Amino acid sequence: MTRVVRIHEYGDASVLRIDDVDVPAPAANEVQIKVKAIGINRAEVMFRNHAYLQEAHFPSRLGYEASGVIELVGEAVEGFAIGDVVSVIPSQDITNGGTYGELVNVQSRLVVKHPETLSFEEAAAVWMPYVTAWGALIEQAKLSQGEAVIISAASSSVGIAAFQVAKLVGATVIATTRTGAKRQALLDAGADHVVATDEEDLVARVLEITDGIGARVVFDPVGGPSFEPLTASMARGGILLEYGVLSANPTPFPLLTVLSKSLTLKGYLYTEVVSDDAILERAKTFITDGLVSGALKPLIARAFAFADIQNAHRFLESNEQIGKVVVTL
């Protein structure tokens, strides 16, 4: 029997339960990993709260990211062996196996031998944020040297990863946050500029920073009323990639701004990367090379013990963190 976290109903963090279950042998295309650390994502909080794209089938496992050591190898798997130290790229299905557990079975195409310089905690914090940021900024927006990008909800693990991805290609990072409380921490994490949107005029600040041009790329997981000032801050011909729905308020469509600036507004999910083998390989190469060089390095906000999984979720929901919340086993 193996300890895994499951939910038997939707609800607050108290519905997360540690159950003893039998984990089967890996399928032909899978490896079985003894987990050392788990990355906690807002998507899992939303799934637990019944606010996510997928429905649970109770009792449901959950979890996207993990790192650990390979215990077993499926008969059709090549390139991996028992004892390899690896980390997990999120699958397209939050319930398929689920990484919240002592043992997990994962498709080998979603497993990476990460650089030895990473701790297990750091390795568990890599793939959701960096795949999400790379797919939007590099693969789709083609962000390049000298361009400005607005990154909202900047203190999240995806936000911090987006800083690093953007800086790696020579772009200027404009981070947004509601108040100035996290300003210095965001600058320390790599932002070139920080705009506190409850205290400053976003449009005026962005135009000042960009010499009146605006930002060609916006990377936003919030939506809601902030959508209009974000588009007003954009350069002509710019692209906004929306990858979340953190705001509970309706999102207005800024028709006149979109028309007058010939803007592209695109819904984006990390699954656009994970579902395509060729794109996924490009992501693995870019991210692994960045990890090896040190240009990409996960920022750990706080680590919790496996038995404290409920408090790990509560901490993430508090929005107090800058960077990634992880759980260690």
KOLDREN-515068 format. One line per 5 residues: their letters; for each residue x, y, z of C-alpha. Coordinates in Angstrom, 3 decimals, always signed. Each point is the difference from the previous one (the first is absolute). Last residue first. Example, Ala and Ser with C-alpha at 12.3 -4.5 7.8 and 13.67 -1.06 7.14 Angstrom:
2
sa = +13.670/-1.060/+7.140 | -1.370/-3.440/+0.660
***
This chain:
329
ltvvv = +8.492/+13.415/+1.149 | +0.104/+3.708/-0.766 | -2.815/+2.353/-0.972 | +0.606/+3.073/-2.150 | -1.329/+3.567/-0.271
kgiqe = +1.548/+1.934/-2.882 | +0.873/+3.667/-0.356 | -0.967/+3.050/+2.019 | -2.444/-1.142/+2.638 | -2.587/+1.900/+2.001
nself = -2.834/-0.717/-2.426 | -1.951/-1.632/+2.863 | -1.183/-2.752/-2.334 | +3.545/-1.364/-0.282 | +0.281/-0.094/+3.782
rhanq = -3.300/-1.830/+0.324 | +1.080/-2.602/-2.545 | +3.263/-0.657/+1.872 | -2.031/-0.068/+3.220 | -2.075/-2.917/-1.326
idafa = +3.111/-1.844/-1.179 | +1.503/-0.065/+3.516 | +0.550/-3.773/+0.073 | +2.207/+0.394/-3.087 | +2.223/+2.504/+1.803
farai = -0.099/+3.615/-1.178 | +2.503/+2.075/-1.991 | -0.261/+3.761/-0.488 | +0.456/+2.652/-2.696 | +2.398/-1.982/-2.159
lpkla = +1.362/+2.001/-2.943 | +0.746/-2.206/-2.986 | +3.221/+0.760/-1.905 | +0.219/+0.865/-3.694 | +3.096/+1.913/-1.138
gsvlg = +2.099/-2.509/+1.963 | +1.664/-1.365/-3.125 | -1.238/-3.540/+0.674 | -3.511/+1.203/+0.835 | -0.151/+2.084/-3.168
dtift = +1.154/-2.932/-2.132 | -2.654/-2.184/+1.647 | -2.689/+2.609/-0.653 | +0.831/+0.606/-3.664 | +0.504/-3.707/-0.773
karel = -3.099/-1.214/+1.852 | -2.129/+2.690/-1.667 | +1.226/-0.922/-3.460 | -0.749/-3.657/+0.757 | -3.519/+0.932/+1.113
iadds = -0.586/+1.911/-3.228 | +0.908/-3.081/-2.050 | -2.017/-2.370/+2.181 | -3.183/+2.105/-0.061 | -2.496/-0.468/+2.863
vvety = +2.358/+1.386/+2.654 | +0.480/+3.353/-1.714 | -3.654/+0.845/-0.673 | -0.653/-1.573/+3.412 | +1.651/+3.068/+1.567
lygkl = -3.246/+1.853/-0.702 | -0.553/+3.220/-1.967 | -2.975/+2.182/-0.883 | +1.063/+2.558/-2.560 | -0.551/+3.729/-0.444
tlsks = +1.703/+1.369/-3.130 | +0.058/+3.781/-0.330 | -0.495/+2.080/-3.134 | +0.565/+3.190/+2.046 | -3.193/+1.867/-0.932
lvtll = -2.051/-3.179/-0.196 | +1.088/-1.506/+3.313 | -0.309/+3.352/+1.752 | -3.493/+0.578/-1.406 | -1.167/-3.495/+0.977
pfptp = +1.258/-0.108/+3.577 | -1.859/-3.237/+0.931 | -0.952/+0.151/+3.659 | +0.968/-2.856/+2.355 | -2.706/-0.731/+2.554
naslv = +1.100/-0.091/+3.659 | +1.294/-3.048/+1.887 | +3.542/+0.834/-1.070 | +2.443/-2.901/-0.021 | -1.137/-1.207/-3.420
gyell = +3.207/-1.252/-1.589 | +2.277/-0.195/-3.034 | -0.771/+3.168/-1.965 | +2.647/+0.764/-2.612 | -0.072/+3.596/-1.202
iggra = +1.637/+0.746/-3.355 | +1.168/+3.333/-1.398 | -0.572/+1.447/-3.461 | +0.108/+3.561/+1.333 | +1.606/+0.013/+3.442
msatl = -1.930/-0.922/+3.105 | -0.829/+2.076/+3.082 | -3.632/+0.524/-1.041 | -0.290/-3.796/-0.210 | +1.117/-0.331/+3.616
pefsp = -2.210/+2.896/+1.107 | -3.054/-1.838/-1.428 | +0.782/-3.458/+1.366 | +0.419/+1.218/+3.582 | -3.797/-0.150/+0.430
ggvpd = -0.050/-3.816/-0.155 | +2.791/-2.083/-1.509 | +2.528/-1.430/+2.471 | +2.489/-2.400/-1.597 | +1.785/+2.616/-2.164
fvvra = +3.040/+0.012/-2.297 | +0.082/+3.234/-2.045 | +2.279/+0.413/-3.021 | +0.736/+3.023/-2.224 | +0.201/+2.358/+2.982
gigdt = -0.696/+3.664/-0.695 | +1.718/+2.349/-2.438 | -0.027/+3.256/+1.989 | +3.636/-0.150/+1.088 | -0.455/-3.574/+1.294
ielvr = +0.345/+0.767/+3.738 | -2.147/+3.149/-0.231 | -2.648/-1.777/-2.068 | -0.053/-2.786/+2.572 | -0.311/+2.447/+2.893
avlde = -2.814/+1.999/-1.609 | -1.987/-3.135/-0.850 | +0.423/-1.539/+3.449 | -1.030/+3.098/+1.932 | +1.445/-0.612/+3.470
edtav = -1.213/-0.971/+3.481 | -2.425/-2.870/-0.542 | +2.029/-1.104/-3.065 | +3.336/-0.237/+1.795 | +2.334/+0.123/-3.025
vhdag = +3.369/-1.756/+0.259 | +2.862/+0.583/-2.437 | +3.013/-2.053/-1.089 | -1.362/-3.144/+1.674 | +2.680/-2.520/+0.968
adlla = -0.880/-1.581/+3.355 | +1.632/+2.891/+1.909 | -2.330/+2.391/-1.828 | -2.920/-2.204/+1.007 | +1.156/-0.053/+3.637
qrkag = +0.406/+3.774/-0.061 | -3.541/+0.592/-1.230 | -1.770/-2.597/+2.160 | -1.784/+2.462/+2.300 | -0.521/+2.550/-2.787
trtta = -3.601/-1.002/-0.558 | -1.997/-1.850/-2.668 | +2.893/-1.568/-1.894 | +1.207/+0.542/-3.537 | +3.393/-0.953/-1.408
ivtag = +1.537/+1.814/-2.973 | +2.799/-2.194/-1.384 | +2.245/+1.323/-2.790 | +1.002/-2.685/-2.512 | +3.517/-1.358/-0.554
vlkav = -0.808/-3.618/-0.904 | +1.012/-1.353/+3.430 | -1.731/+2.959/+1.649 | -3.361/-1.166/-1.345 | +0.512/-3.579/+1.200
qfaai = +1.156/+1.251/+3.411 | -2.896/+2.364/+0.554 | -2.446/-2.648/-1.311 | +1.275/-2.461/+2.618 | -0.726/+2.586/+2.722
gvsss = -3.538/+0.488/-1.349 | -0.589/-3.738/-0.324 | +1.056/-0.477/+3.639 | -2.383/+2.779/+1.011 | +1.304/+3.428/+1.062
aasii = -0.746/+1.582/-3.372 | -3.756/-0.277/-0.002 | +0.542/+2.013/-3.195 | +2.958/-0.190/-2.386 | +0.208/+2.902/-2.447
vaegq = +2.576/-0.599/-2.739 | +2.253/+2.599/-1.618 | +2.112/-0.712/-3.076 | +3.755/+0.627/-0.160 | +0.953/-3.587/-0.776
slkaq = -2.784/-2.307/-1.079 | -3.433/-1.349/+0.891 | -1.238/-2.408/-2.668 | -3.552/+0.295/+1.427 | -0.848/-3.678/-0.586
eilag = +3.076/-2.151/+0.595 | +1.979/+2.542/+2.007 | -2.356/+1.836/+2.349 | -2.950/-2.380/+0.215 | +1.648/-3.399/-0.243
watvy = +3.019/+1.114/+2.041 | -2.126/+1.338/+2.876 | -2.217/-3.078/+0.322 | +2.917/-2.421/-0.464 | +1.977/+1.960/+2.605
pmwva = -2.754/+0.168/+2.618 | -1.255/-3.593/-0.312 | +3.437/-1.534/-0.504 | +2.335/+1.344/+2.599 | -1.192/-0.108/+3.626
aaeef = +0.468/-3.738/+0.601 | +3.609/+0.388/-1.154 | +0.548/+2.773/+2.565 | -1.205/-2.196/+2.866 | +2.017/-2.982/-1.238
sltep = +3.088/+2.219/-0.029 | +1.275/+1.222/-3.354 | +3.705/-0.060/-0.924 | -0.362/-3.542/-1.328 | -1.850/+1.352/-3.027
hkvvl = -3.433/-1.596/-0.603 | -0.473/-3.442/-1.470 | -3.434/+0.694/-1.442 | -3.321/-1.878/+0.098 | -3.062/+0.945/-2.043
rsqvn = +0.866/-2.203/-2.992 | +0.454/-2.867/+2.519 | -3.684/+0.013/+0.879 | -0.245/+0.236/+3.804 | -0.791/-2.517/+2.753
vlegy = +0.172/+1.467/+3.493 | +1.233/-1.243/+3.378 | +0.062/+1.948/+3.279 | -2.988/+2.091/-0.986 | -1.332/+3.310/-1.287
tggnt = +1.146/-0.476/-3.614 | -3.395/-0.987/-1.408 | -0.392/-3.197/-1.971 | -2.164/+1.584/-2.673 | -2.015/+2.386/+2.192
idqsp = +1.572/+3.272/-1.189 | -0.325/-1.079/-3.635 | +2.090/+1.650/-2.721 | +3.209/-1.105/+1.680 | +2.336/+2.244/+1.962
ivsvv = +3.744/-0.541/-0.648 | +1.537/-2.220/+2.676 | +3.490/-0.033/+1.492 | +2.716/-2.638/-0.070 | +2.864/-1.682/+1.866
dgiaf = +0.720/-3.325/-1.703 | +0.163/-2.967/+2.392 | -1.800/-2.478/-2.236 | +0.717/+0.882/-3.611 | -1.205/+2.488/-2.598
gevae = +0.841/+0.486/-3.681 | -2.542/-2.433/-1.403 | -3.411/-0.971/+1.336 | -1.939/-2.844/-1.663 | +0.239/-2.424/+2.944
gvlei = -0.930/+2.584/+2.620 | +2.748/+1.025/+2.422 | -0.124/-0.391/+3.798 | +1.367/+1.942/+2.987 | +1.063/+3.257/-1.672
vgsae = +1.155/+2.606/+2.528 | -1.776/+3.219/+0.901 | -1.551/+3.210/-1.196 | -3.630/+1.025/-0.166 | -2.514/+2.145/-1.877
yglrs = -3.645/-0.238/-1.069 | -2.095/-0.953/+3.004 | -3.313/-1.637/+0.745 | -1.460/-3.341/+1.021 | -3.750/-0.334/-0.023
pfhae = -2.384/-1.978/+2.183 | -2.102/+1.079/-1.722 | +0.010/+0.755/-3.720 | +1.041/+3.639/-0.164 | -1.079/+2.324/-2.798
qlyah = +2.490/+1.858/-2.153 | +0.265/+3.667/-1.011 | +0.363/+1.165/+3.591 | -2.223/+1.738/+2.566 | -1.155/-3.058/+1.961
nrfmv = +1.972/+1.179/+3.074 | +2.432/-2.954/-0.143 | +0.560/+0.692/-3.702 | +0.608/+3.706/+0.758 | +2.575/-0.904/+2.656
earni = +1.611/-2.433/-2.432 | +0.176/+2.700/-2.688 | +1.644/+2.293/+2.559 | +2.973/-2.331/-0.044 | +1.913/-1.983/+2.627
giakv = +3.272/-1.622/-1.090 | +0.716/-3.381/+1.588 | +3.287/-1.284/+1.429 | +1.777/-3.333/+0.525 | -2.342/-2.279/-1.930
kiqve = +0.904/-3.604/-0.742 | -0.688/-0.005/-3.728 | -1.571/-2.714/-2.155 | +0.743/+0.299/-3.700 | -2.587/-0.164/-2.741
naapa = -0.347/-1.113/-3.639 | -0.628/-3.691/+0.756 | -2.239/+0.784/+2.955 | +1.547/+0.479/+3.434 | -0.715/-2.563/+2.718
pvdvd = -3.125/+0.746/+2.000 | -0.147/+2.341/+3.013 | -2.022/-1.526/+2.844 | -1.536/+2.609/+2.280 | +0.439/+1.462/+3.484
dirlv = -1.769/+3.348/+0.238 | +1.198/+3.498/+0.927 | -3.002/+2.304/-0.176 | -0.450/+3.459/-1.547 | -3.565/+1.065/+0.858
sadgy = +1.338/+2.365/+2.703 | +1.475/+2.251/-2.680 | -3.417/+1.387/-0.884 | -2.652/-1.924/-1.907 | -0.789/-2.582/-2.651
ehirv = -0.550/-3.601/+1.093 | +2.009/-3.186/+0.535 | +3.331/+1.714/-0.628 | +3.194/-2.030/-0.196 | +3.563/+0.206/+1.303
vrtm = +2.029/-3.191/-0.328 | +1.698/-2.315/+2.489 | +1.024/-3.342/-1.491 | -1.136/-3.535/+0.822
***
